[in-house]
Amino acid sequence: MPEIYEYFGLIFYFYSNEHDPIHVHVKKGDKETIFDLIIYNDVLTEIKTRKRRGKEMLSSTDEKKTKDFIIVYADDIVKKWMKSFVLKSEVKITHIKTKINSEELKLKKIKLI
């Protein structure tokens, strides 16, 4: 279960036997939500959430923080997915200690329209 990011208490990770679509599991405490990255023509077009069986979903505040994070870091998440599941290489955790810049988020959200 490679952890790929830590962001203000949110832990992002893949399981070792993942499947399409590209997605990340995100947990905080005993809550967890799965976020599917819907990509079309190399562009993140949608983020869908799913419940992990047996787990309570993240709070709406943490879900929003996670979606904002995914919007900003989508390219890197995809690279880590490819490295882990296509190239079968080790992926190291990245600790993000700065909050998402609202201007950067606005620019990235434009691509989702």
PyMOL commands that set and color helices and strands:
alter all, ss='L'
color gray80, all
select helices_A, chain A and resi 60-86+102-112
alter helices_A, ss='H'
color red, helices_A
select strands_A, chain A and resi 3-7+10-13+23-28+31-40+43-51+94-96
alter strands_A, ss='S'
color yellow, strands_A
deselect
rebuild
show_as cartoon
